[in-house]
Amino acid sequence: MKNTRKWIAAIMAVLMLVLMAACGNGGNAANENKAGYRTLEEIKAAGTINIGVFSDKNPFGYVDENGEYQGYDVYFARRLAEDMGVELNLVSTEAANRIEYLQTGKVDIILANFTVTPERAEEVDFALPYMNVALGVISPDSNVITSLDNWNADDQMIVISGTTAETYCLDNGYEILSFASNIDAQAALTSGKADAWVVDNEVAVKMAGEQNLTVLDEAMTSEPYALAFAKGSDLVDQVNQALSQLLQDGTVEQIFQEYDTVYVSPLS
């Protein structure tokens, strides 16, 4: 009888530890049970949505001289949070971390000029595309790249890790120099560590207007950008409803014009 009581006491002690651990995890417990993401109901109950954006990629997402997030992806994120009736928490991400941040529940949405590809669609869910873009090539005015037809086998292209630019260059046999951040990539380009940088054309045009850089008049690809979510997230339908309205009434185009961006609608 005494042994039985001791055994029951031991079981109760273990149960108490499990319960205490679950309580200690707070809101994360629900995330763990749902493969790392929060439902729309949970987000609204918390009153805050976490959206991953870039902090160093003007004009998509960047931090200005006052330490404030700016850029049209950021503007767009604020509008979505407002439409959902929740506060916005912006989370800085790098290109290579975008899928990881979704799968681990660090963010609810990625809004960081994320290209839709079949490979990525196996790991995350995408909303409707909100714009079409192209990959561009930018080089220093002191050594302008005028044509990729004259590209030498030993010349190096700068790319950002985890981007479609990296995939494109590898698939097409270019020598690459990979960086995690746009700040490091820009420093490498301007210091002559590589011959050119393959990057979103809007970023290339923005940089060329601010520094001694030239954009190659030859787009490499055409790509759709979309918001991304953890697999199975019920946020997709909610966002698609809001996005369809914003696309059709011209609000999305207006957001991009705020940043002097040539906007190419996915509806065109």
Salt bridges, closest charged atoms under 4 A:
GLU42 OE2 - LYS34 NZ 3.21
ASP83 OD1 - ARG79 NE 3.16
ASP108 OD2 - ARG38 NH2 2.68
ASP125 OD1 - LYS231 NZ 3.08
ASP200 OD1 - LYS57 NZ 2.51
